C-alpha cells in the first residue's frame, strides 16, 4: 500500500467582464504563480505566528507587462483593487483523495472613466493580504500576467481566485 501523497499548491484566476445589465461579455481562466512571500505567509500561519493572521484579502489589477516572478512583491503597475470580506475554504473529496480549495472573490466596481475615455488595458492581477493595521504593507500572495482585458466605463469586473492544496 502506497501511503505517499503528492502535495502541490496552485491557483487559477477566473476573470469575468459583465455589462451594467449583468450580461457576460468575456470570461477567461488563467493559471498563476504563488510568490515566495505568499509561501512564507502560509508557512507562518502553519507555525502559529499570531502576527500572520490576515485582516484583509483583496484582488488587485494592473497594467504591468513583465512576466510573473516568484520575487514579485507588488503588481508592476497597480490600477484598482476590491476586497473579499469573506474568503471561503472547502474540502473536495474524490474517492481516496481530497484537495482543499480556498476561494477569494472580488468585484471591481465600474471604473472612473467617462464614456469617451479609452478602456483600461488590464494585463496583471494578484491577491494582496493585509495583516495588522491599515499602514501595513500588503503581501502579494500570487501574481498572474494575462493577455490584455479591456475594462470599459460600463464594465463590471469579477475576479475569482481558486487556490488548491
C-alpha positions as CSV (number, residue, x, y, z in Angstrom):
1,X,0.0,0.0,0.0
2,X,1.5,3.3,-1.1
3,X,0.8,6.0,1.5
4,X,2.7,8.7,-0.2
5,X,0.9,11.8,-1.3
6,X,1.9,14.5,-3.8
7,X,1.2,17.9,-2.4
8,X,1.1,20.9,-4.5
9,X,-0.1,24.5,-4.4
10,X,-1.6,26.0,-7.4
11,X,-4.1,28.8,-8.3
12,X,-6.4,29.6,-11.1
13,X,-7.9,33.0,-11.7
14,X,-11.3,33.4,-13.5
15,X,-11.9,36.8,-15.0
16,X,-15.5,37.8,-15.9
17,X,-16.4,41.1,-17.6
18,X,-20.1,42.0,-17.4
19,X,-22.1,44.9,-18.7
20,X,-24.2,47.1,-16.5
21,X,-27.2,44.7,-17.1
22,X,-25.2,41.8,-15.8
23,X,-24.7,40.1,-19.2
24,X,-21.4,38.2,-19.5
25,X,-19.2,39.9,-22.1
26,X,-16.0,38.0,-21.7
27,X,-14.6,35.2,-19.5
28,X,-11.1,33.8,-19.1
29,X,-9.3,31.3,-16.8
30,X,-5.5,31.7,-16.3
31,X,-3.1,29.8,-14.0
32,X,-1.0,31.9,-11.7
33,X,2.3,31.9,-9.8
34,X,2.4,31.8,-6.0
35,X,5.1,34.2,-4.8
36,X,7.8,33.5,-2.3
37,X,6.1,36.0,0.0
38,X,2.9,34.0,-0.4
39,X,4.6,30.7,0.5
40,X,6.2,32.4,3.5
41,X,2.8,33.7,4.6
42,X,1.4,30.1,4.5
43,X,4.4,28.8,6.5
44,X,3.9,31.4,9.2
45,X,0.3,30.5,9.5
46,X,1.2,26.8,9.8
47,X,3.7,27.6,12.6
48,X,1.1,29.6,14.5
49,X,2.6,33.0,14.2
50,X,0.0,35.3,15.6
51,X,1.1,38.3,13.6
52,X,0.5,36.2,10.4
53,X,-3.3,36.3,10.7
54,X,-4.8,38.1,7.6
55,X,-7.0,41.1,8.3
56,X,-7.9,41.9,4.7
57,X,-8.0,40.0,1.4
58,X,-8.1,42.0,-1.9
59,X,-7.6,41.2,-5.5
60,X,-5.7,43.9,-7.3
61,X,-5.4,44.5,-11.1
62,X,-2.8,46.4,-13.1
63,X,-1.3,47.1,-16.5
64,X,2.2,45.7,-16.0
65,X,3.7,43.7,-18.9
66,X,6.5,41.8,-17.2
67,X,6.0,38.0,-16.6
68,X,5.1,36.9,-13.1
69,X,8.2,36.1,-10.9
70,X,8.4,34.4,-7.6
71,X,10.2,37.5,-6.2
72,X,7.3,39.9,-7.1
73,X,6.2,41.9,-4.1
74,X,3.6,44.1,-5.8
75,X,1.9,44.4,-9.1
76,X,4.1,46.2,-11.7
77,X,1.5,48.9,-12.4
78,X,-1.4,49.0,-9.9
79,X,-4.7,50.3,-11.2
80,X,-7.5,49.1,-8.9
81,X,-8.5,46.6,-6.2
82,X,-11.5,45.2,-4.5
83,X,-11.9,43.3,-1.2
84,X,-13.4,39.9,-0.5
85,X,-14.9,40.3,3.0
86,X,-15.4,36.5,3.4
87,X,-13.0,34.2,1.6
88,X,-14.1,30.6,1.6
89,X,-12.4,27.3,2.3
90,X,-13.8,23.9,1.2
91,X,-12.7,20.3,1.1
92,X,-13.3,18.5,-2.2
93,X,-13.1,14.7,-1.9
94,X,-12.9,12.3,-4.8
95,X,-12.6,8.7,-3.7
96,X,-9.4,8.3,-1.6
97,X,-8.1,11.7,-2.4
98,X,-9.0,15.2,-1.4
99,X,-8.0,18.7,-2.0
100,X,-8.5,21.9,0.0
101,X,-9.6,24.8,-2.1
102,X,-9.5,28.4,-0.9
103,X,-11.6,30.9,-2.9
104,X,-11.1,34.7,-3.0
105,X,-13.7,36.6,-5.0
106,X,-13.9,40.3,-5.6
107,X,-15.9,42.5,-7.9
108,X,-14.3,45.7,-9.1
109,X,-16.9,48.5,-9.4
110,X,-17.3,50.5,-12.6
111,X,-14.1,52.3,-13.4
112,X,-14.0,56.0,-13.1
113,X,-14.0,56.6,-16.8
114,X,-16.2,58.7,-19.0
115,X,-17.9,57.1,-22.0
116,X,-15.3,58.8,-24.2
117,X,-12.3,57.6,-22.3
118,X,-10.2,54.6,-23.6
119,X,-10.8,51.4,-21.7
120,X,-8.3,50.2,-19.1
121,X,-6.0,47.7,-20.7
122,X,-5.5,45.3,-17.8
123,X,-2.8,42.7,-18.0
124,X,-2.0,41.5,-14.5
125,X,-3.7,40.6,-11.2
126,X,-2.8,39.3,-7.7
127,X,-4.2,38.6,-4.3
128,X,-3.0,41.0,-1.7
129,X,-3.2,40.1,2.0
130,X,-3.0,42.8,4.7
131,X,-2.0,41.9,8.2
132,X,-2.0,44.2,11.2
133,X,-3.1,47.8,10.9
134,X,-4.1,49.8,7.8
135,X,-0.5,51.1,7.5
136,X,0.9,47.6,7.0
137,X,2.2,46.9,3.5
138,X,0.1,44.1,1.8
139,X,1.7,40.8,0.9
140,X,1.4,39.9,-2.8
141,X,0.4,36.2,-2.3
142,X,0.3,35.5,-6.0
143,X,0.6,37.2,-9.4
144,X,-0.5,36.4,-12.9
145,X,0.2,38.1,-16.2
146,X,-2.5,37.6,-18.8
147,X,-3.4,38.8,-22.3
148,X,-5.0,42.2,-22.3
149,X,-8.5,42.6,-20.9
150,X,-10.2,45.9,-21.8
151,X,-12.3,47.2,-18.9
152,X,-14.5,50.0,-20.2
153,X,-16.6,52.6,-18.5
154,X,-19.7,50.3,-18.5
155,X,-17.9,47.1,-17.4
156,X,-18.0,45.4,-14.0
157,X,-15.1,43.0,-13.5
158,X,-15.5,40.0,-11.2
159,X,-12.3,38.1,-10.3
160,X,-12.4,34.6,-8.6
161,X,-9.2,33.0,-7.5
162,X,-9.2,29.4,-6.5
163,X,-6.1,28.2,-4.7
164,X,-5.9,24.4,-4.3
165,X,-3.6,22.4,-1.9
